[in-house]
């Protein structure tokens, strides 16, 4: 797998999110990044900063699917209390990314990998890495 390109950009973005490196996360994000989740969608770096500060989310990558500038990642998500560090929830999820150049332009969270793949127009043939 290439160290540049959409998949590498997504992996770097996820690493920055998991380590709470907000400056790196912002640098890898389009200034008008769209974040889409269960509560709707919103835009921009400030929203990204706010999300990272309150989410308490760690995402383990299980599988990656990609074609052109679209990347879908199957993940195991663990949410922790910001105050105590206690696990408050965990589950399998999927994330869809739209990459523009070297920046994440859209991040969408799904509860189901098949939904993410279908909306991205991807199939199992687009799998980039073997299951971990």
BELFENFEN-V974189 format. One record per residue. RES is the residue in one letter. OMEGA is omega in whole degrees, 0 to 359 (* if undefined). D_LAST is the distance of its C-alpha to the last C-alpha in whole Angstrom. Layout:
BEGIN
res=[RES;RES]
omega=[OMEGA;OMEGA]
d_last=[D_LAST;D_LAST]
END
This chain:
BEGIN
res=[X;X;X;X;X;X;X;X;X;X;X;X;X;X;X;X;X;X;X;X;X;X;X;X;X;X;X;X;X;X;X;X;X;X;X;X;X;X;X;X;X;X;X;X;X;X;X;X;X;X;X;X;X;X;X;X;X;X;X;X;X;X;X;X;X;X;X;X;X;X;X;X;X;X;X;X;X;X;X;X;X;X;X;X;X;X;X;X;X;X;X;X;X;X;X;X;X;X;X;X;X;X;X;X;X;X;X;X;X;X;X;X;X;X;X;X;X;X;X;X;X;X;X;X;X;X;X;X;X;X;X;X]
omega=[182;177;173;180;186;182;179;178;179;180;178;179;179;177;179;179;182;180;181;177;187;181;177;179;178;180;180;184;173;180;180;181;176;175;182;180;184;182;180;181;178;190;165;181;181;177;178;177;180;180;182;181;185;189;183;188;172;184;175;180;179;180;179;176;182;171;180;184;181;179;174;182;171;188;167;181;175;177;178;174;177;183;188;185;180;177;179;178;173;182;173;178;174;177;176;181;168;183;177;185;179;184;173;180;179;175;181;178;179;174;186;180;181;177;180;180;181;181;178;183;180;177;178;177;180;181;184;182;177;179;178;*]
d_last=[15;18;19;21;21;20;16;17;20;17;15;18;19;16;17;20;20;18;20;23;25;27;29;26;24;28;28;25;27;29;33;33;29;29;27;26;25;27;30;31;30;32;32;32;32;33;31;28;30;31;27;26;28;28;25;23;20;17;14;10;8;6;7;10;14;17;20;23;23;21;17;15;12;11;11;11;15;17;21;23;27;28;31;30;26;26;23;24;22;18;16;14;15;15;17;19;20;23;24;27;28;26;26;24;27;25;22;22;20;20;20;18;16;18;21;19;19;22;24;22;23;20;18;16;17;16;13;12;8;6;4;0]
END
